[in-house]
Every structure is written in C-alpha cells, then in structure tokens.
C-alpha cells in the first residue's frame, strides 16, 4: 500500500513540474500555432542559473529562504530575457512563413541554447548544494519532504495565478482573443506583437521556476537535462490538448502520475525483466497513444478547430 | 472656437489589386460626420475589399485615407481601431470560445490600459478599470438587446444574436465611424426592421455609419448618401433617390444594357 501512496506523491511532484513546463508549450502553441521546441532548454538554463546562484551564495551566511529567492529571481530574469529574445529574433521574422520554417528554427534554437549552456557550465553534472532542510513527513505510510510539499504548493499557486490572469484580466482576454483570431484581435486595438512577447516571457518565467524545482528535487543539473524534460512536458501538453491551458495542467499531473506509478510497478509487472530506469518509456507510450486515439487531447478542442 | 471639418473620412484614389485582378481602382469618396453612408454594388464589386483597406487588414496599392483630419496609417489594424474605426464582418467573426460579454470586453481593449503588471499587482487602478470595462460591456449588450446571453459562449448564440454581438463589440471600441458589412444578411423581415432601428439609434448617438448592404429597401430607407461600386470602380455617388434611377447603376445590377 505505501509504495502506491509513495508513487502518487512522487507523481504529483513530478507532474507539477511537467505542468509548469507544459504551460509554456501550450500558451505559445495556442497563440501562434508554433511548437516551441526550445522551451525545454529554457527550463535547463533556469536550472543552471539557479544552481549557480545557490552555489555562489551557499556559504554567504544568508538564510536559505533568501538564497532560494535570489536564485529564483536570477533564473527568472535570465529565462525571460531568453524567451523574449528568441521570439523577437528567431520567430517573429517567420510569422508569415510556412509552419515548418519556425518549427525547424525552434529545433535550431534548442541546439544553440544547449551548446551555449555546455560552453558556460561544461559537460559535467552539477550537484545542487545541500542547503535545503531535509525534513521528511510521514503520511499514510509514505514520506514526503518539505521540498516536495513546497514544489506542489508553489506550482499550484502559480498555475492558479496564471488561470486568473488568463481568464479574468484585460491582458488575458487580449491573449485569448489573439489565440482565436489575431486579425480580429488587432481590430479591437490589441497589439498582438506585445501579447506574443508577453506570452513568451510568462512561459519562460514558469520555465525558470520549473528549472529550479527540478534541480532542487533531483539535486542535480546538467546541460542536457532540458531535452528529455522538454519532450515530456510537450507530451503532457499534447495529452491535455495542446493550446488548452487547463489541459496542460491536467496533462502534466497525469503524466507525472503515470510515470511514477509505471516506474513503481514496472518491475512487478514484467517479473523483474524491466526495472524502474525504464520509466521514460511511459511518457512516449502516452504520446503515441494520444496521437493515435485522441489527437486533440483530453480536453482540447481548439486543435480540431484549427485543423 | 475651432471648426471641425464636416468630412470624417476621405478616401483618395484607393487602389488594390490581387495579382492581375483590380479589386479597387482609384476609389475616392468622402463620408460626412453623422451620416449613414451606403456602399453598394454587385457581388465582387470590391465593397469588402474597401472595408479591409479602411480597417488596415489590407495594404492599399495606391491612394490614401484621411480620417478625422489626419492621414490614416496603412495596414495597421490596431491603429485604425485607436483612431476610431470599427467594423463588423459579412461572415461573422466573433471570438467563438469566449462568452458574449467577454467579446465585448475585448472591444474595450483599445480604450483601456491595464497590462500584465497591473493584472499581477491587481492595484486599485486596475480593479477600477476592470469594473468599468465590465459595466460598459453590460450596457452595450443591453443596448443591442442580448444582455440575457451575456455568459453564453459566442459560438452558441443564434445567428441574429451573433450579428448583434458583433455590433456591440464594435461599439465597445468607441468608434467615430462604424463600418457594417452586410449586417442584414440572413435576417428575416422582423430582424431587419430591428436592425434598422438599431442603426438609426447608433447614428443618433453621434456615430457615423458606413453600410455595405444588399437589402435595397434597407439601404434606400436608411442611408443619407449611397456610393455604387462596380468592378472596383465607383460609378455613382448621390442620395438614394437619384442613385436608384442612375442608368449606370441599373446596368451594373441588371447586367448588360437595358433597352
């Protein structure tokens, strides 16, 4: 029983992170029909920047809370600047081009970001300094650390905030209007360039938070980590219905749970033939399954309308 | 006291072609403040193309537009909205997945300011502005007579209600010139009559109306002046009674020469 509860907890933590990253994919897709494959790398850079700041300040005597906050601010600023610049430099000139051009550009940007990170931080794994209190709590026979609680809470708060922003503010209405029909939105006085820039900046800020969470949760960061994480978050976005904000949250949490439970039980299910290190295959089973049986995702309808 | 020019919109030799097709050839017309100006012509005459140039959706290949005393920047829809030009579409183009009231609230975008930071900080200014946007949207839905559908998704509204909603959304931008592209299309007699009353009311509120319409009775009953386009060329411009009798207009509508 406790392994089940434990995997549910792990799944929620992982899923919260996927959801934050998936939101970045889905917002950009919703507004300009582009799958921004560079988004995973933005998460990686967020993780690297945050980790570097934590390392630099670990011995400074500042309280842990302040160190984390400074790291988060630094990561968010760097990521937002990258998100803004990438849209401006790489995607905006291609707005009227064939859809394949920005997609390939996104892959190119992804490679550029990854290798720039490699030049800056090297090829080695970086350990997250052990500054976080390692307090663990028992619930239903499973353990959850304070860090995990914080990850789920902060991710939940950010997602709730984003929902309010999108559904109940002037900016959010302009964003939804742009995603439905940019031309008509312009006729209402919406400057769609600003809305698109803001969308990238917000997505990148969420990515920075997710980056810090991943590196703190796994105590490690690496220049290549954005690739797999990005693919999985993309899967989560597709699972929920790409372009749909609530779908990204649902898809992220579900994918986290599927992966955690899959990893927890794969050994039993295959009689020990496959171990938990095969956990990555679940995300891709999910991706293939969704694309075959429900390409519009669980709660996506925008996609079918666009097609 | 400075005198305000009686002309609200002046189009000077507007030209637009698509490949070899001349959709508009040197179309010049001027619309006076406070009038209801009709733009008619057979299908494909270039009426909607003119609307698209006017609202910045198309870049004209020649000519220029002067609006409210200043030159209108070509192909900048959000600037046209700012200057006070709003429009509806022949084939209704609402934000289908947003509610009726949200559609109108988007229309307030051009006259309001709060940005991302305001949204995040939720300061008193932003709160007041948001409340004002909501109030105005409610008023406009009431004005066009669909306040009972405020919280329904636009795509779930009936055809007639969607037309009204599109007008409410256009009015939300506080236009000086409201351009209506075939607002009576697909409406029955009662609905058309209601529409006529609505357009009269809009003009009475001081908004100049530019109307593309096929319903001749509606155009002749409503408009102060009418221009006729045929194959992208303005062939006539006058009061309805004169336009109706113009031989060139009759020929354009009936095709070929009338013996």
Contacts between the chains, C-beta under 8 A, distances in Angstrom:
chain1	res1	chain2	res2	distance
A	161	B	120	7.7
A	165	B	116	7.7
A	165	B	119	5.4
A	165	B	120	7.0
A	169	B	114	7.2
A	169	B	118	7.9
A	169	B	119	3.8
A	169	B	126	7.8
A	169	B	130	7.1
A	170	B	105	7.8
A	170	B	108	7.8
A	170	B	109	6.6
A	170	B	112	5.9
A	170	B	114	4.8
A	170	B	115	7.9
A	170	B	118	7.8
A	170	B	119	6.9
A	170	B	126	8.0
A	170	B	129	7.3
A	170	B	130	6.6
A	170	B	133	6.7
A	171	B	114	7.1
A	171	B	115	6.1
A	171	B	116	5.1
A	171	B	118	7.9
A	171	B	119	4.8
A	172	B	119	7.0
A	173	B	98	7.3
A	173	B	102	5.9
A	173	B	105	5.7
A	173	B	106	5.1
A	173	B	109	7.3
A	174	B	106	6.7
A	174	B	109	5.6
A	176	B	95	7.0
A	176	B	97	7.4
A	176	B	98	6.0
A	176	B	102	7.8
A	177	B	95	5.2
A	177	B	98	7.0
A	177	B	106	4.6
A	177	B	109	7.8
A	180	B	95	4.6
A	180	B	96	6.8
A	180	B	97	6.1
A	180	B	98	7.2
A	181	B	93	6.4
A	181	B	95	6.6
A	183	B	57	6.2
A	183	B	77	6.8
A	184	B	93	5.2
A	184	B	95	7.1
A	185	B	95	7.9
A	185	B	106	7.1
A	186	B	56	7.6
A	186	B	77	3.7
A	186	B	78	4.7
A	186	B	81	7.4
A	187	B	55	6.0
A	187	B	56	7.9
A	187	B	57	7.7
A	187	B	77	5.0
A	187	B	78	7.5
A	187	B	80	7.4
A	187	B	81	5.6
A	187	B	86	7.3
A	187	B	87	6.7
A	188	B	78	7.9
A	188	B	81	6.2
A	188	B	106	5.0
A	188	B	107	5.2
A	188	B	109	4.9
A	188	B	110	6.0
A	188	B	169	7.3
A	188	B	172	7.9
A	188	B	173	6.3
A	189	B	78	5.0
A	189	B	81	4.1
A	189	B	82	5.8
A	189	B	109	4.9
A	189	B	110	2.4
A	189	B	111	7.5
A	189	B	173	6.4
A	190	B	78	6.2
A	190	B	106	7.4
A	190	B	109	5.3
A	190	B	110	7.8
A	191	B	78	5.4
A	192	B	78	7.8
A	198	B	116	5.4
A	202	B	116	7.4
A	302	B	97	7.3
